Amino acid sequence: MSLMAIDQWGQTYHDIGPHPRKWLLDYFGRKSTNKIYCDTKDGGHRHVGYVVAGHWCQVYEVQQWRK
């Protein structure tokens, strides 16, 4: 599984490994983070990323595109 993150300015962070929280904390040299949530259509919410050092990073799973 390959993961990447995109922050609020469009900066991308590729191949952030199986533990995106740890990778982002190490990359930005921080020790704490907050989770980002997104509302769902059914009225719930889901965890989609992290806020680290002022960067709102949404995490995505990268998959090979196949026709």
PDBQT receptor file of N, H, CA, C and O in Angstrom, charges set to zero:
ATOM      1  N   MET A   1       0.850  -1.180   0.000  1.00  0.00    +0.000 N 
ATOM      2  CA  MET A   1       0.000   0.000   0.000  1.00  0.00    +0.000 C 
ATOM      3  C   MET A   1       0.893   1.239   0.000  1.00  0.00    +0.000 C 
ATOM      4  O   MET A   1       1.770   1.387   0.851  1.00  0.00    +0.000 OA
ATOM      5  N   SER A   2       0.660   2.106  -0.946  1.00  0.00    +0.000 N 
ATOM      6  H   SER A   2      -0.053   1.986  -1.637  1.00  0.00    +0.000 HD
ATOM      7  CA  SER A   2       1.427   3.334  -1.050  1.00  0.00    +0.000 C 
ATOM      8  C   SER A   2       0.524   4.500  -0.641  1.00  0.00    +0.000 C 
ATOM      9  O   SER A   2      -0.608   4.607  -1.113  1.00  0.00    +0.000 OA
ATOM     10  N   LEU A   3       1.017   5.356   0.223  1.00  0.00    +0.000 N 
ATOM     11  H   LEU A   3       1.937   5.269   0.607  1.00  0.00    +0.000 HD
ATOM     12  CA  LEU A   3       0.241   6.495   0.695  1.00  0.00    +0.000 C 
ATOM     13  C   LEU A   3       0.925   7.802   0.326  1.00  0.00    +0.000 C 
ATOM     14  O   LEU A   3       2.148   7.867   0.208  1.00  0.00    +0.000 OA
ATOM     15  N   MET A   4       0.124   8.834   0.146  1.00  0.00    +0.000 N 
ATOM     16  H   MET A   4      -0.870   8.781   0.241  1.00  0.00    +0.000 HD
ATOM     17  CA  MET A   4       0.642  10.175  -0.075  1.00  0.00    +0.000 C 
ATOM     18  C   MET A   4      -0.238  11.158   0.673  1.00  0.00    +0.000 C 
ATOM     19  O   MET A   4      -1.367  10.832   1.039  1.00  0.00    +0.000 OA
ATOM     20  N   ALA A   5       0.272  12.362   0.901  1.00  0.00    +0.000 N 
ATOM     21  H   ALA A   5       1.189  12.627   0.603  1.00  0.00    +0.000 HD
ATOM     22  CA  ALA A   5      -0.502  13.410   1.561  1.00  0.00    +0.000 C 
ATOM     23  C   ALA A   5      -0.439  14.670   0.713  1.00  0.00    +0.000 C 
ATOM     24  O   ALA A   5       0.546  14.920   0.019  1.00  0.00    +0.000 OA
ATOM     25  N   ILE A   6      -1.503  15.460   0.778  1.00  0.00    +0.000 N 
ATOM     26  H   ILE A   6      -2.304  15.257   1.342  1.00  0.00    +0.000 HD
ATOM     27  CA  ILE A   6      -1.561  16.753   0.096  1.00  0.00    +0.000 C 
ATOM     28  C   ILE A   6      -2.004  17.779   1.134  1.00  0.00    +0.000 C 
ATOM     29  O   ILE A   6      -3.018  17.591   1.805  1.00  0.00    +0.000 OA
ATOM     30  N   ASP A   7      -1.230  18.880   1.266  1.00  0.00    +0.000 N 
ATOM     31  H   ASP A   7      -0.406  19.033   0.721  1.00  0.00    +0.000 HD
ATOM     32  CA  ASP A   7      -1.603  19.902   2.236  1.00  0.00    +0.000 C 
ATOM     33  C   ASP A   7      -2.506  20.956   1.592  1.00  0.00    +0.000 C 
ATOM     34  O   ASP A   7      -2.843  20.856   0.413  1.00  0.00    +0.000 OA
ATOM     35  N   GLN A   8      -2.892  21.964   2.372  1.00  0.00    +0.000 N 
ATOM     36  H   GLN A   8      -2.618  22.046   3.331  1.00  0.00    +0.000 HD
ATOM     37  CA  GLN A   8      -3.875  22.953   1.922  1.00  0.00    +0.000 C 
ATOM     38  C   GLN A   8      -3.351  23.843   0.806  1.00  0.00    +0.000 C 
ATOM     39  O   GLN A   8      -4.144  24.523   0.154  1.00  0.00    +0.000 OA
ATOM     40  N   TRP A   9      -2.044  23.864   0.561  1.00  0.00    +0.000 N 
ATOM     41  H   TRP A   9      -1.400  23.312   1.091  1.00  0.00    +0.000 HD
ATOM     42  CA  TRP A   9      -1.462  24.668  -0.511  1.00  0.00    +0.000 C 
ATOM     43  C   TRP A   9      -1.138  23.835  -1.751  1.00  0.00    +0.000 C 
ATOM     44  O   TRP A   9      -0.583  24.353  -2.719  1.00  0.00    +0.000 OA
ATOM     45  N   GLY A  10      -1.485  22.541  -1.723  1.00  0.00    +0.000 N 
ATOM     46  H   GLY A  10      -1.936  22.119  -0.936  1.00  0.00    +0.000 HD
ATOM     47  CA  GLY A  10      -1.238  21.678  -2.862  1.00  0.00    +0.000 C 
ATOM     48  C   GLY A  10       0.116  20.996  -2.856  1.00  0.00    +0.000 C 
ATOM     49  O   GLY A  10       0.439  20.272  -3.796  1.00  0.00    +0.000 OA
ATOM     50  N   GLN A  11       0.913  21.207  -1.825  1.00  0.00    +0.000 N 
ATOM     51  H   GLN A  11       0.650  21.796  -1.061  1.00  0.00    +0.000 HD
ATOM     52  CA  GLN A  11       2.204  20.522  -1.704  1.00  0.00    +0.000 C 
ATOM     53  C   GLN A  11       1.955  19.040  -1.476  1.00  0.00    +0.000 C 
ATOM     54  O   GLN A  11       1.123  18.672  -0.647  1.00  0.00    +0.000 OA
ATOM     55  N   THR A  12       2.667  18.188  -2.204  1.00  0.00    +0.000 N 
ATOM     56  H   THR A  12       3.343  18.488  -2.878  1.00  0.00    +0.000 HD
ATOM     57  CA  THR A  12       2.463  16.750  -2.074  1.00  0.00    +0.000 C 
ATOM     58  C   THR A  12       3.637  16.098  -1.350  1.00  0.00    +0.000 C 
ATOM     59  O   THR A  12       4.783  16.530  -1.477  1.00  0.00    +0.000 OA
ATOM     60  N   TYR A  13       3.333  15.064  -0.602  1.00  0.00    +0.000 N 
ATOM     61  H   TYR A  13       2.402  14.712  -0.499  1.00  0.00    +0.000 HD
ATOM     62  CA  TYR A  13       4.323  14.274   0.130  1.00  0.00    +0.000 C 
ATOM     63  C   TYR A  13       4.091  12.822  -0.269  1.00  0.00    +0.000 C 
ATOM     64  O   TYR A  13       3.083  12.216   0.096  1.00  0.00    +0.000 OA
ATOM     65  N   HIS A  14       5.036  12.275  -1.023  1.00  0.00    +0.000 N 
ATOM     66  H   HIS A  14       5.855  12.767  -1.320  1.00  0.00    +0.000 HD
ATOM     67  CA  HIS A  14       4.850  10.954  -1.617  1.00  0.00    +0.000 C 
ATOM     68  C   HIS A  14       5.497   9.854  -0.790  1.00  0.00    +0.000 C 
ATOM     69  O   HIS A  14       6.450  10.085  -0.045  1.00  0.00    +0.000 OA
ATOM     70  N   ASP A  15       4.950   8.648  -0.943  1.00  0.00    +0.000 N 
ATOM     71  H   ASP A  15       4.176   8.461  -1.548  1.00  0.00    +0.000 HD
ATOM     72  CA  ASP A  15       5.497   7.438  -0.345  1.00  0.00    +0.000 C 
ATOM     73  C   ASP A  15       5.718   7.617   1.158  1.00  0.00    +0.000 C 
ATOM     74  O   ASP A  15       6.826   7.432   1.662  1.00  0.00    +0.000 OA
ATOM     75  N   ILE A  16       4.653   7.978   1.857  1.00  0.00    +0.000 N 
ATOM     76  H   ILE A  16       3.753   8.128   1.447  1.00  0.00    +0.000 HD
ATOM     77  CA  ILE A  16       4.768   8.261   3.291  1.00  0.00    +0.000 C 
ATOM     78  C   ILE A  16       4.591   7.017   4.151  1.00  0.00    +0.000 C 
ATOM     79  O   ILE A  16       4.407   7.108   5.365  1.00  0.00    +0.000 OA
ATOM     80  N   GLY A  17       4.649   5.852   3.508  1.00  0.00    +0.000 N 
ATOM     81  H   GLY A  17       4.798   5.778   2.522  1.00  0.00    +0.000 HD
ATOM     82  CA  GLY A  17       4.699   4.601   4.250  1.00  0.00    +0.000 C 
ATOM     83  C   GLY A  17       3.385   4.154   4.853  1.00  0.00    +0.000 C 
ATOM     84  O   GLY A  17       2.346   4.785   4.655  1.00  0.00    +0.000 OA
ATOM     85  N   PRO A  18       3.441   3.059   5.592  1.00  0.00    +0.000 N 
ATOM     86  CA  PRO A  18       2.214   2.503   6.170  1.00  0.00    +0.000 C 
ATOM     87  C   PRO A  18       1.739   3.253   7.425  1.00  0.00    +0.000 C 
ATOM     88  O   PRO A  18       0.641   2.996   7.918  1.00  0.00    +0.000 OA
ATOM     89  N   HIS A  19       2.562   4.176   7.939  1.00  0.00    +0.000 N 
ATOM     90  H   HIS A  19       3.454   4.384   7.538  1.00  0.00    +0.000 HD
ATOM     91  CA  HIS A  19       2.215   4.921   9.155  1.00  0.00    +0.000 C 
ATOM     92  C   HIS A  19       2.320   6.422   8.867  1.00  0.00    +0.000 C 
ATOM     93  O   HIS A  19       3.318   7.054   9.214  1.00  0.00    +0.000 OA
ATOM     94  N   PRO A  20       1.286   6.993   8.230  1.00  0.00    +0.000 N 
ATOM     95  CA  PRO A  20       1.387   8.387   7.797  1.00  0.00    +0.000 C 
ATOM     96  C   PRO A  20       1.550   9.383   8.943  1.00  0.00    +0.000 C 
ATOM     97  O   PRO A  20       2.241  10.388   8.775  1.00  0.00    +0.000 OA
ATOM     98  N   ARG A  21       0.946   9.139  10.083  1.00  0.00    +0.000 N 
ATOM     99  H   ARG A  21       0.385   8.322  10.219  1.00  0.00    +0.000 HD
ATOM    100  CA  ARG A  21       1.085  10.053  11.215  1.00  0.00    +0.000 C 
ATOM    101  C   ARG A  21       2.541  10.151  11.653  1.00  0.00    +0.000 C 
ATOM    102  O   ARG A  21       3.066  11.250  11.835  1.00  0.00    +0.000 OA
ATOM    103  N   LYS A  22       3.186   9.015  11.820  1.00  0.00    +0.000 N 
ATOM    104  H   LYS A  22       2.760   8.122  11.672  1.00  0.00    +0.000 HD
ATOM    105  CA  LYS A  22       4.590   8.993  12.232  1.00  0.00    +0.000 C 
ATOM    106  C   LYS A  22       5.480   9.653  11.183  1.00  0.00    +0.000 C 
ATOM    107  O   LYS A  22       6.375  10.427  11.524  1.00  0.00    +0.000 OA
ATOM    108  N   TRP A  23       5.238   9.352   9.911  1.00  0.00    +0.000 N 
ATOM    109  H   TRP A  23       4.511   8.723   9.634  1.00  0.00    +0.000 HD
ATOM    110  CA  TRP A  23       6.051   9.932   8.849  1.00  0.00    +0.000 C 
ATOM    111  C   TRP A  23       5.936  11.450   8.853  1.00  0.00    +0.000 C 
ATOM    112  O   TRP A  23       6.949  12.146   8.772  1.00  0.00    +0.000 OA
ATOM    113  N   LEU A  24       4.700  11.979   8.947  1.00  0.00    +0.000 N 
ATOM    114  H   LEU A  24       3.878  11.414   9.013  1.00  0.00    +0.000 HD
ATOM    115  CA  LEU A  24       4.498  13.432   8.938  1.00  0.00    +0.000 C 
ATOM    116  C   LEU A  24       5.129  14.091  10.159  1.00  0.00    +0.000 C 
ATOM    117  O   LEU A  24       5.726  15.161  10.039  1.00  0.00    +0.000 OA
ATOM    118  N   LEU A  25       5.007  13.474  11.329  1.00  0.00    +0.000 N 
ATOM    119  H   LEU A  25       4.521  12.606  11.426  1.00  0.00    +0.000 HD
ATOM    120  CA  LEU A  25       5.630  14.033  12.527  1.00  0.00    +0.000 C 
ATOM    121  C   LEU A  25       7.150  14.087  12.375  1.00  0.00    +0.000 C 
ATOM    122  O   LEU A  25       7.767  15.095  12.718  1.00  0.00    +0.000 OA
ATOM    123  N   ASP A  26       7.755  13.024  11.871  1.00  0.00    +0.000 N 
ATOM    124  H   ASP A  26       7.254  12.205  11.592  1.00  0.00    +0.000 HD
ATOM    125  CA  ASP A  26       9.205  12.998  11.654  1.00  0.00    +0.000 C 
ATOM    126  C   ASP A  26       9.621  14.031  10.608  1.00  0.00    +0.000 C 
ATOM    127  O   ASP A  26      10.615  14.732  10.800  1.00  0.00    +0.000 OA
ATOM    128  N   TYR A  27       8.886  14.135   9.516  1.00  0.00    +0.000 N 
ATOM    129  H   TYR A  27       8.079  13.565   9.360  1.00  0.00    +0.000 HD
ATOM    130  CA  TYR A  27       9.217  15.044   8.427  1.00  0.00    +0.000 C 
ATOM    131  C   TYR A  27       9.207  16.501   8.902  1.00  0.00    +0.000 C 
ATOM    132  O   TYR A  27      10.112  17.270   8.576  1.00  0.00    +0.000 OA
ATOM    133  N   PHE A  28       8.185  16.873   9.669  1.00  0.00    +0.000 N 
ATOM    134  H   PHE A  28       7.450  16.249   9.934  1.00  0.00    +0.000 HD
ATOM    135  CA  PHE A  28       8.062  18.250  10.138  1.00  0.00    +0.000 C 
ATOM    136  C   PHE A  28       8.759  18.491  11.480  1.00  0.00    +0.000 C 
ATOM    137  O   PHE A  28       8.770  19.616  11.978  1.00  0.00    +0.000 OA
ATOM    138  N   GLY A  29       9.335  17.449  12.060  1.00  0.00    +0.000 N 
ATOM    139  H   GLY A  29       9.326  16.534  11.655  1.00  0.00    +0.000 HD
ATOM    140  CA  GLY A  29      10.058  17.597  13.317  1.00  0.00    +0.000 C 
ATOM    141  C   GLY A  29       9.162  17.960  14.487  1.00  0.00    +0.000 C 
ATOM    142  O   GLY A  29       9.544  18.767  15.335  1.00  0.00    +0.000 OA
ATOM    143  N   ARG A  30       8.001  17.387  14.541  1.00  0.00    +0.000 N 
ATOM    144  H   ARG A  30       7.690  16.732  13.852  1.00  0.00    +0.000 HD
ATOM    145  CA  ARG A  30       7.034  17.675  15.605  1.00  0.00    +0.000 C 
ATOM    146  C   ARG A  30       6.746  16.424  16.416  1.00  0.00    +0.000 C 
ATOM    147  O   ARG A  30       7.109  15.315  16.025  1.00  0.00    +0.000 OA
ATOM    148  N   LYS A  31       6.076  16.624  17.573  1.00  0.00    +0.000 N 
ATOM    149  H   LYS A  31       5.781  17.525  17.890  1.00  0.00    +0.000 HD
ATOM    150  CA  LYS A  31       5.752  15.498  18.449  1.00  0.00    +0.000 C 
ATOM    151  C   LYS A  31       4.257  15.267  18.612  1.00  0.00    +0.000 C 
ATOM    152  O   LYS A  31       3.837  14.259  19.180  1.00  0.00    +0.000 OA
ATOM    153  N   SER A  32       3.452  16.205  18.113  1.00  0.00    +0.000 N 
ATOM    154  H   SER A  32       3.792  17.024  17.651  1.00  0.00    +0.000 HD
ATOM    155  CA  SER A  32       2.007  16.021  18.263  1.00  0.00    +0.000 C 
ATOM    156  C   SER A  32       1.293  16.452  16.991  1.00  0.00    +0.000 C 
ATOM    157  O   SER A  32       1.824  17.207  16.176  1.00  0.00    +0.000 OA
ATOM    158  N   THR A  33       0.089  15.955  16.850  1.00  0.00    +0.000 N 
ATOM    159  H   THR A  33      -0.342  15.342  17.512  1.00  0.00    +0.000 HD
ATOM    160  CA  THR A  33      -0.728  16.244  15.676  1.00  0.00    +0.000 C 
ATOM    161  C   THR A  33      -2.202  16.190  16.066  1.00  0.00    +0.000 C 
ATOM    162  O   THR A  33      -2.557  15.648  17.112  1.00  0.00    +0.000 OA
ATOM    163  N   ASN A  34      -3.032  16.743  15.237  1.00  0.00    +0.000 N 
ATOM    164  H   ASN A  34      -2.744  17.183  14.387  1.00  0.00    +0.000 HD
ATOM    165  CA  ASN A  34      -4.480  16.638  15.395  1.00  0.00    +0.000 C 
ATOM    166  C   ASN A  34      -5.043  15.964  14.157  1.00  0.00    +0.000 C 
ATOM    167  O   ASN A  34      -4.483  16.081  13.067  1.00  0.00    +0.000 OA
ATOM    168  N   LYS A  35      -6.145  15.262  14.326  1.00  0.00    +0.000 N 
ATOM    169  H   LYS A  35      -6.600  15.167  15.211  1.00  0.00    +0.000 HD
ATOM    170  CA  LYS A  35      -6.783  14.581  13.199  1.00  0.00    +0.000 C 
ATOM    171  C   LYS A  35      -7.683  15.547  12.438  1.00  0.00    +0.000 C 
ATOM    172  O   LYS A  35      -8.231  16.488  13.012  1.00  0.00    +0.000 OA
ATOM    173  N   ILE A  36      -7.826  15.301  11.134  1.00  0.00    +0.000 N 
ATOM    174  H   ILE A  36      -7.381  14.537  10.668  1.00  0.00    +0.000 HD
ATOM    175  CA  ILE A  36      -8.775  16.020  10.286  1.00  0.00    +0.000 C 
ATOM    176  C   ILE A  36      -9.927  15.064   9.987  1.00  0.00    +0.000 C 
ATOM    177  O   ILE A  36      -9.716  13.897   9.658  1.00  0.00    +0.000 OA
ATOM    178  N   TYR A  37     -11.133  15.575  10.105  1.00  0.00    +0.000 N 
ATOM    179  H   TYR A  37     -11.305  16.523  10.372  1.00  0.00    +0.000 HD
ATOM    180  CA  TYR A  37     -12.323  14.789   9.803  1.00  0.00    +0.000 C 
ATOM    181  C   TYR A  37     -13.092  15.430   8.664  1.00  0.00    +0.000 C 
ATOM    182  O   TYR A  37     -13.026  16.643   8.465  1.00  0.00    +0.000 OA
ATOM    183  N   CYS A  38     -13.823  14.612   7.916  1.00  0.00    +0.000 N 
ATOM    184  H   CYS A  38     -13.876  13.627   8.078  1.00  0.00    +0.000 HD
ATOM    185  CA  CYS A  38     -14.664  15.068   6.824  1.00  0.00    +0.000 C 
ATOM    186  C   CYS A  38     -16.073  14.533   7.061  1.00  0.00    +0.000 C 
ATOM    187  O   CYS A  38     -16.244  13.378   7.452  1.00  0.00    +0.000 OA
ATOM    188  N   ASP A  39     -17.074  15.364   6.826  1.00  0.00    +0.000 N 
ATOM    189  H   ASP A  39     -16.935  16.302   6.508  1.00  0.00    +0.000 HD
ATOM    190  CA  ASP A  39     -18.458  14.921   6.962  1.00  0.00    +0.000 C 
ATOM    191  C   ASP A  39     -18.818  13.963   5.835  1.00  0.00    +0.000 C 
ATOM    192  O   ASP A  39     -18.314  14.078   4.718  1.00  0.00    +0.000 OA
ATOM    193  N   THR A  40     -19.699  13.015   6.148  1.00  0.00    +0.000 N 
ATOM    194  H   THR A  40     -20.108  12.921   7.056  1.00  0.00    +0.000 HD
ATOM    195  CA  THR A  40     -20.190  12.076   5.140  1.00  0.00    +0.000 C 
ATOM    196  C   THR A  40     -21.641  12.405   4.809  1.00  0.00    +0.000 C 
ATOM    197  O   THR A  40     -22.299  13.139   5.546  1.00  0.00    +0.000 OA
ATOM    198  N   LYS A  41     -22.130  11.870   3.716  1.00  0.00    +0.000 N 
ATOM    199  H   LYS A  41     -21.595  11.274   3.117  1.00  0.00    +0.000 HD
ATOM    200  CA  LYS A  41     -23.498  12.157   3.274  1.00  0.00    +0.000 C 
ATOM    201  C   LYS A  41     -24.550  11.658   4.257  1.00  0.00    +0.000 C 
ATOM    202  O   LYS A  41     -25.642  12.220   4.335  1.00  0.00    +0.000 OA
ATOM    203  N   ASP A  42     -24.227  10.602   5.012  1.00  0.00    +0.000 N 
ATOM    204  H   ASP A  42     -23.340  10.145   4.950  1.00  0.00    +0.000 HD
ATOM    205  CA  ASP A  42     -25.209  10.041   5.947  1.00  0.00    +0.000 C 
ATOM    206  C   ASP A  42     -25.206  10.748   7.309  1.00  0.00    +0.000 C 
ATOM    207  O   ASP A  42     -25.839  10.279   8.255  1.00  0.00    +0.000 OA
ATOM    208  N   GLY A  43     -24.497  11.872   7.404  1.00  0.00    +0.000 N 
ATOM    209  H   GLY A  43     -23.983  12.254   6.635  1.00  0.00    +0.000 HD
ATOM    210  CA  GLY A  43     -24.490  12.650   8.640  1.00  0.00    +0.000 C 
ATOM    211  C   GLY A  43     -23.372  12.292   9.602  1.00  0.00    +0.000 C 
ATOM    212  O   GLY A  43     -23.268  12.891  10.672  1.00  0.00    +0.000 OA
ATOM    213  N   GLY A  44     -22.542  11.340   9.251  1.00  0.00    +0.000 N 
ATOM    214  H   GLY A  44     -22.626  10.853   8.381  1.00  0.00    +0.000 HD
ATOM    215  CA  GLY A  44     -21.416  10.947  10.097  1.00  0.00    +0.000 C 
ATOM    216  C   GLY A  44     -20.163  11.719   9.728  1.00  0.00    +0.000 C 
ATOM    217  O   GLY A  44     -20.224  12.782   9.110  1.00  0.00    +0.000 OA
ATOM    218  N   HIS A  45     -19.044  11.171  10.114  1.00  0.00    +0.000 N 
ATOM    219  H   HIS A  45     -18.995  10.307  10.616  1.00  0.00    +0.000 HD
ATOM    220  CA  HIS A  45     -17.765  11.774   9.758  1.00  0.00    +0.000 C 
ATOM    221  C   HIS A  45     -16.711  10.675   9.643  1.00  0.00    +0.000 C 
ATOM    222  O   HIS A  45     -16.884   9.571  10.161  1.00  0.00    +0.000 OA
ATOM    223  N   ARG A  46     -15.611  10.998   8.952  1.00  0.00    +0.000 N 
ATOM    224  H   ARG A  46     -15.469  11.895   8.532  1.00  0.00    +0.000 HD
ATOM    225  CA  ARG A  46     -14.518  10.038   8.811  1.00  0.00    +0.000 C 
ATOM    226  C   ARG A  46     -13.183  10.758   8.912  1.00  0.00    +0.000 C 
ATOM    227  O   ARG A  46     -13.057  11.925   8.541  1.00  0.00    +0.000 OA
ATOM    228  N   HIS A  47     -12.207  10.051   9.412  1.00  0.00    +0.000 N 
ATOM    229  H   HIS A  47     -12.309   9.103   9.713  1.00  0.00    +0.000 HD
ATOM    230  CA  HIS A  47     -10.852  10.582   9.586  1.00  0.00    +0.000 C 
ATOM    231  C   HIS A  47     -10.159  10.579   8.226  1.00  0.00    +0.000 C 
ATOM    232  O   HIS A  47     -10.072   9.532   7.584  1.00  0.00    +0.000 OA
ATOM    233  N   VAL A  48      -9.655  11.753   7.768  1.00  0.00    +0.000 N 
ATOM    234  H   VAL A  48      -9.725  12.604   8.290  1.00  0.00    +0.000 HD
ATOM    235  CA  VAL A  48      -9.056  11.843   6.439  1.00  0.00    +0.000 C 
ATOM    236  C   VAL A  48      -7.615  12.342   6.441  1.00  0.00    +0.000 C 
ATOM    237  O   VAL A  48      -6.976  12.346   5.388  1.00  0.00    +0.000 OA
ATOM    238  N   GLY A  49      -7.084  12.760   7.586  1.00  0.00    +0.000 N 
ATOM    239  H   GLY A  49      -7.603  12.757   8.440  1.00  0.00    +0.000 HD
ATOM    240  CA  GLY A  49      -5.714  13.263   7.596  1.00  0.00    +0.000 C 
ATOM    241  C   GLY A  49      -5.317  13.856   8.935  1.00  0.00    +0.000 C 
ATOM    242  O   GLY A  49      -5.917  13.574   9.973  1.00  0.00    +0.000 OA
ATOM    243  N   TYR A  50      -4.265  14.702   8.877  1.00  0.00    +0.000 N 
ATOM    244  H   TYR A  50      -3.778  14.931   8.035  1.00  0.00    +0.000 HD
ATOM    245  CA  TYR A  50      -3.680  15.256  10.102  1.00  0.00    +0.000 C 
ATOM    246  C   TYR A  50      -3.288  16.719   9.907  1.00  0.00    +0.000 C 
ATOM    247  O   TYR A  50      -2.969  17.145   8.797  1.00  0.00    +0.000 OA
ATOM    248  N   VAL A  51      -3.317  17.478  11.000  1.00  0.00    +0.000 N 
ATOM    249  H   VAL A  51      -3.576  17.132  11.901  1.00  0.00    +0.000 HD
ATOM    250  CA  VAL A  51      -2.761  18.824  11.032  1.00  0.00    +0.000 C 
ATOM    251  C   VAL A  51      -1.424  18.726  11.752  1.00  0.00    +0.000 C 
ATOM    252  O   VAL A  51      -1.368  18.357  12.925  1.00  0.00    +0.000 OA
ATOM    253  N   VAL A  52      -0.338  19.061  11.040  1.00  0.00    +0.000 N 
ATOM    254  H   VAL A  52      -0.383  19.361  10.087  1.00  0.00    +0.000 HD
ATOM    255  CA  VAL A  52       1.009  18.992  11.606  1.00  0.00    +0.000 C 
ATOM    256  C   VAL A  52       1.737  20.274  11.234  1.00  0.00    +0.000 C 
ATOM    257  O   VAL A  52       1.856  20.596  10.051  1.00  0.00    +0.000 OA
ATOM    258  N   ALA A  53       2.223  21.006  12.220  1.00  0.00    +0.000 N 
ATOM    259  H   ALA A  53       2.126  20.745  13.180  1.00  0.00    +0.000 HD
ATOM    260  CA  ALA A  53       3.026  22.220  11.994  1.00  0.00    +0.000 C 
ATOM    261  C   ALA A  53       2.332  23.203  11.048  1.00  0.00    +0.000 C 
ATOM    262  O   ALA A  53       2.983  23.806  10.194  1.00  0.00    +0.000 OA
ATOM    263  N   GLY A  54       1.030  23.364  11.195  1.00  0.00    +0.000 N 
ATOM    264  H   GLY A  54       0.501  22.874  11.889  1.00  0.00    +0.000 HD
ATOM    265  CA  GLY A  54       0.287  24.300  10.365  1.00  0.00    +0.000 C 
ATOM    266  C   GLY A  54      -0.078  23.776   8.988  1.00  0.00    +0.000 C 
ATOM    267  O   GLY A  54      -0.677  24.504   8.196  1.00  0.00    +0.000 OA
ATOM    268  N   HIS A  55       0.264  22.544   8.685  1.00  0.00    +0.000 N 
ATOM    269  H   HIS A  55       0.750  21.953   9.328  1.00  0.00    +0.000 HD
ATOM    270  CA  HIS A  55      -0.076  21.922   7.411  1.00  0.00    +0.000 C 
ATOM    271  C   HIS A  55      -1.275  20.989   7.618  1.00  0.00    +0.000 C 
ATOM    272  O   HIS A  55      -1.231  20.071   8.437  1.00  0.00    +0.000 OA
ATOM    273  N   TRP A  56      -2.337  21.244   6.862  1.00  0.00    +0.000 N 
ATOM    274  H   TRP A  56      -2.373  21.990   6.197  1.00  0.00    +0.000 HD
ATOM    275  CA  TRP A  56      -3.531  20.398   6.917  1.00  0.00    +0.000 C 
ATOM    276  C   TRP A  56      -3.369  19.339   5.836  1.00  0.00    +0.000 C 
ATOM    277  O   TRP A  56      -3.699  19.580   4.675  1.00  0.00    +0.000 OA
ATOM    278  N   CYS A  57      -2.868  18.178   6.208  1.00  0.00    +0.000 N 
ATOM    279  H   CYS A  57      -2.600  17.982   7.151  1.00  0.00    +0.000 HD
ATOM    280  CA  CYS A  57      -2.508  17.124   5.253  1.00  0.00    +0.000 C 
ATOM    281  C   CYS A  57      -3.590  16.057   5.163  1.00  0.00    +0.000 C 
ATOM    282  O   CYS A  57      -3.867  15.352   6.134  1.00  0.00    +0.000 OA
ATOM    283  N   GLN A  58      -4.200  15.949   3.980  1.00  0.00    +0.000 N 
ATOM    284  H   GLN A  58      -3.976  16.522   3.191  1.00  0.00    +0.000 HD
ATOM    285  CA  GLN A  58      -5.134  14.860   3.741  1.00  0.00    +0.000 C 
ATOM    286  C   GLN A  58      -4.348  13.695   3.165  1.00  0.00    +0.000 C 
ATOM    287  O   GLN A  58      -3.510  13.881   2.283  1.00  0.00    +0.000 OA
ATOM    288  N   VAL A  59      -4.618  12.491   3.666  1.00  0.00    +0.000 N 
ATOM    289  H   VAL A  59      -5.298  12.340   4.383  1.00  0.00    +0.000 HD
ATOM    290  CA  VAL A  59      -3.875  11.300   3.272  1.00  0.00    +0.000 C 
ATOM    291  C   VAL A  59      -4.682  10.497   2.262  1.00  0.00    +0.000 C 
ATOM    292  O   VAL A  59      -5.885  10.296   2.429  1.00  0.00    +0.000 OA
ATOM    293  N   TYR A  60      -4.004  10.042   1.213  1.00  0.00    +0.000 N 
ATOM    294  H   TYR A  60      -3.026  10.205   1.077  1.00  0.00    +0.000 HD
ATOM    295  CA  TYR A  60      -4.633   9.273   0.141  1.00  0.00    +0.000 C 
ATOM    296  C   TYR A  60      -3.873   7.977  -0.088  1.00  0.00    +0.000 C 
ATOM    297  O   TYR A  60      -2.654   7.924   0.078  1.00  0.00    +0.000 OA
ATOM    298  N   GLU A  61      -4.597   6.935  -0.469  1.00  0.00    +0.000 N 
ATOM    299  H   GLU A  61      -5.586   6.978  -0.604  1.00  0.00    +0.000 HD
ATOM    300  CA  GLU A  61      -3.969   5.685  -0.882  1.00  0.00    +0.000 C 
ATOM    301  C   GLU A  61      -3.765   5.751  -2.394  1.00  0.00    +0.000 C 
ATOM    302  O   GLU A  61      -4.694   6.061  -3.140  1.00  0.00    +0.000 OA
ATOM    303  N   VAL A  62      -2.552   5.458  -2.837  1.00  0.00    +0.000 N 
ATOM    304  H   VAL A  62      -1.797   5.206  -2.231  1.00  0.00    +0.000 HD
ATOM    305  CA  VAL A  62      -2.217   5.498  -4.263  1.00  0.00    +0.000 C 
ATOM    306  C   VAL A  62      -2.301   4.087  -4.816  1.00  0.00    +0.000 C 
ATOM    307  O   VAL A  62      -1.713   3.155  -4.268  1.00  0.00    +0.000 OA
ATOM    308  N   GLN A  63      -3.039   3.941  -5.907  1.00  0.00    +0.000 N 
ATOM    309  H   GLN A  63      -3.517   4.698  -6.353  1.00  0.00    +0.000 HD
ATOM    310  CA  GLN A  63      -3.180   2.643  -6.563  1.00  0.00    +0.000 C 
ATOM    311  C   GLN A  63      -2.798   2.768  -8.022  1.00  0.00    +0.000 C 
ATOM    312  O   GLN A  63      -2.952   3.835  -8.616  1.00  0.00    +0.000 OA
ATOM    313  N   GLN A  64      -2.303   1.695  -8.603  1.00  0.00    +0.000 N 
ATOM    314  H   GLN A  64      -2.178   0.829  -8.120  1.00  0.00    +0.000 HD
ATOM    315  CA  GLN A  64      -1.977   1.685 -10.009  1.00  0.00    +0.000 C 
ATOM    316  C   GLN A  64      -3.246   1.796 -10.825  1.00  0.00    +0.000 C 
ATOM    317  O   GLN A  64      -4.252   1.148 -10.536  1.00  0.00    +0.000 OA
ATOM    318  N   TRP A  65      -3.182   2.629 -11.849  1.00  0.00    +0.000 N 
ATOM    319  H   TRP A  65      -2.365   3.156 -12.084  1.00  0.00    +0.000 HD
ATOM    320  CA  TRP A  65      -4.329   2.814 -12.718  1.00  0.00    +0.000 C 
ATOM    321  C   TRP A  65      -4.314   1.738 -13.781  1.00  0.00    +0.000 C 
ATOM    322  O   TRP A  65      -3.303   1.519 -14.448  1.00  0.00    +0.000 OA
ATOM    323  N   ARG A  66      -5.438   1.074 -13.932  1.00  0.00    +0.000 N 
ATOM    324  H   ARG A  66      -6.260   1.252 -13.391  1.00  0.00    +0.000 HD
ATOM    325  CA  ARG A  66      -5.550  -0.022 -14.912  1.00  0.00    +0.000 C 
ATOM    326  C   ARG A  66      -6.734   0.220 -15.810  1.00  0.00    +0.000 C 
ATOM    327  O   ARG A  66      -7.777   0.699 -15.364  1.00  0.00    +0.000 OA
ATOM    328  N   LYS A  67      -6.575  -0.110 -17.075  1.00  0.00    +0.000 N 
ATOM    329  H   LYS A  67      -5.728  -0.498 -17.437  1.00  0.00    +0.000 HD
ATOM    330  CA  LYS A  67      -7.691   0.011 -18.012  1.00  0.00    +0.000 C 
ATOM    331  C   LYS A  67      -8.428  -1.299 -18.112  1.00  0.00    +0.000 C 
ATOM    332  O   LYS A  67      -9.404  -1.403 -18.854  1.00  0.00    +0.000 OA
TER     333      LYS A  67
